[in-house]
């Protein structure tokens, strides 16, 4: 068969996967959408109809603008295309406006913006070291492409629930890829842009800061891997600082000139900064034994997962900030593949309550099953020489999600407790998933603290 034939340099499978998932997204255009749909419609309206000086003050809708300025300009750009679909969606007073043309435009805007994500995934695949002549299903690049492009969480959060996470994660993954390719200035610029698109990525900023200071501003290490203080480059530090400050100046400058910085700060800071106490051992590790870009990526995942677990007012969708970058490690290391399976299956299942309508029930179950089956089989094939990826206890825990779903979705609604304790299914789901996420976090932390420099398997060119 075609799938079993040895792969040459032909990359047609990448475009086939990209087109396939785009077609699936188009099929979901008329699916349920959450209040986030109205949030972004309102932002389209206020950025189009009002001068920039009023963007962060406009409060006709309860969904006030609470993203950084670059995302506001992104909405402003989209609004000029939106007017060709339905001008009424751009009227601030038209609350909860959702005409067919409005739905079509907003859905298509997310699908088209995912082109950034596609490009980033392709760049990430270039960072993988893989044997030539391997069969397609045994290629890490093919497996990684499916794990990212067809990620269950991104599909339901962006293309059913409604958000622009694919576009944002595209910027993040492209930034990570640039660091693997030793193009650190580009990586820093992309992450600065990302922070000015959505401030939740501040959670992973410590990993970026420590890594760039240790592995880029200090140009050499001693033979034992320790820091060589004399190798510090002031020029590199100043250049990085200039890149970051320039990005923030372009983003926030006009609003600072209008005296609106306090209002923007008030709008943005409903999401807290992470507690550095929990992450200090991880940051300490990559400072003293950085282990290259691979160690940086592992620390980034720990920062994302730690902030998700221990922050307050953190949305369940933030679990994707750990799952997606971890995909890169999962196709390179057996232990990371094991952690990925536990975290992705548990984390993705924890997103089920986002889609609570009956018609979306078979969709979310089918998509999660397909993604899980592919993840299990492909990673098992990739690391088949070492036996089972999951031990019996881990496999039993994951199988426990099946009776949990049956109880929460089908059994409990028929009981007398449904009216008295309607929150119980959600509470059970949260507690059960928290066990798996915590277990994955601990194993990730152990792998970071115990890995050696010789474990690097991803090219750093």
DAKAPE-V801033 format. One record per residue. N is the residue number from 1. PSI is psi in whole degrees, 0 to 359 (* if undefined). Layout:
n	psi
N	PSI
N	PSI
//
This chain:
n	psi
1	168
2	320
3	334
4	353
5	146
6	142
7	134
8	215
9	2
10	123
11	21
12	332
13	329
14	313
15	328
16	317
17	319
18	316
19	322
20	314
21	330
22	321
23	318
24	318
25	322
26	326
27	339
28	6
29	320
30	15
31	174
32	143
33	150
34	186
35	341
36	334
37	313
38	326
39	309
40	330
41	319
42	321
43	325
44	314
45	312
46	325
47	332
48	322
49	340
50	153
51	155
52	331
53	341
54	356
55	315
56	3
57	338
58	126
59	27
60	316
61	153
62	344
63	71
64	160
65	118
66	29
67	159
68	165
69	324
70	325
71	328
72	319
73	327
74	314
75	322
76	316
77	317
78	325
79	331
80	341
81	325
82	328
83	340
84	347
85	309
86	108
87	335
88	334
89	344
90	10
91	121
92	324
93	347
94	72
95	142
96	32
97	126
98	62
99	162
100	321
101	324
102	315
103	316
104	313
105	311
106	320
107	314
108	327
109	323
110	316
111	315
112	321
113	338
114	352
115	325
116	318
117	317
118	313
119	319
120	319
121	318
122	321
123	322
124	323
125	329
126	342
127	357
128	141
129	120
130	152
131	136
132	148
133	0
134	151
135	153
136	312
137	349
138	5
139	125
140	323
141	322
142	314
143	316
144	319
145	316
146	316
147	330
148	306
149	324
150	23
151	126
152	314
153	315
154	320
155	313
156	327
157	318
158	319
159	359
160	295
161	313
162	109
163	181
164	39
165	326
166	314
167	315
168	317
169	334
170	316
171	318
172	310
173	326
174	321
175	315
176	315
177	319
178	325
179	323
180	330
181	9
182	26
183	69
184	326
185	318
186	318
187	317
188	320
189	315
190	320
191	325
192	319
193	318
194	317
195	329
196	359
197	320
198	121
199	354
200	338
201	357
202	335
203	327
204	3
205	322
206	322
207	318
208	313
209	311
210	317
211	312
212	321
213	316
214	317
215	351
216	313
217	327
218	118
219	346
220	155
221	159
222	171
223	329
224	6
225	355
226	167
227	137
228	100
229	327
230	348
231	5
232	132
233	108
234	323
235	316
236	319
237	315
238	320
239	315
240	316
241	321
242	318
243	312
244	312
245	323
246	317
247	313
248	328
249	317
250	320
251	307
252	342
253	307
254	325
255	328
256	319
257	330
258	2
259	29
260	8
261	317
262	322
263	320
264	318
265	319
266	323
267	325
268	329
269	25
270	347
271	123
272	159
273	148
274	158
275	115
276	342
277	316
278	328
279	356
280	317
281	322
282	316
283	321
284	320
285	311
286	345
287	316
288	324
289	78
290	329
291	33
292	202
293	332
294	316
295	322
296	315
297	320
298	319
299	322
300	315
301	319
302	319
303	316
304	314
305	322
306	318
307	326
308	319
309	323
310	1
311	161
312	157
313	38
314	125
315	150
316	336
317	341
318	348
319	334
320	337
321	341
322	319
323	314
324	309
325	328
326	337
327	324
328	321
329	329
330	330
331	2
332	342
333	135
334	315
335	320
336	325
337	319
338	313
339	320
340	315
341	315
342	313
343	318
344	317
345	314
346	313
347	319
348	321
349	327
350	345
351	351
352	317
353	344
354	327
355	95
356	0
357	149
358	319
359	337
360	353
361	307
362	329
363	311
364	324
365	313
366	314
367	319
368	319
369	314
370	314
371	319
372	316
373	317
374	315
375	312
376	311
377	318
378	317
379	327
380	320
381	319
382	323
383	41
384	340
385	342
386	13
387	198
388	141
389	325
390	140
391	168
392	322
393	316
394	317
395	320
396	318
397	313
398	322
399	335
400	344
401	334
402	305
403	330
404	315
405	319
406	318
407	311
408	323
409	329
410	322
411	308
412	319
413	342
414	353
415	167
416	346
417	351
418	318
419	327
420	318
421	67
422	342
423	350
424	315
425	318
426	321
427	318
428	318
429	314
430	314
431	315
432	315
433	327
434	326
435	313
436	318
437	318
438	318
439	316
440	321
441	316
442	315
443	323
444	316
445	317
446	317
447	325
448	316
449	339
450	349
451	151
452	165
453	337
454	354
455	359
456	130
457	356
458	137
459	143
460	14
461	*
//
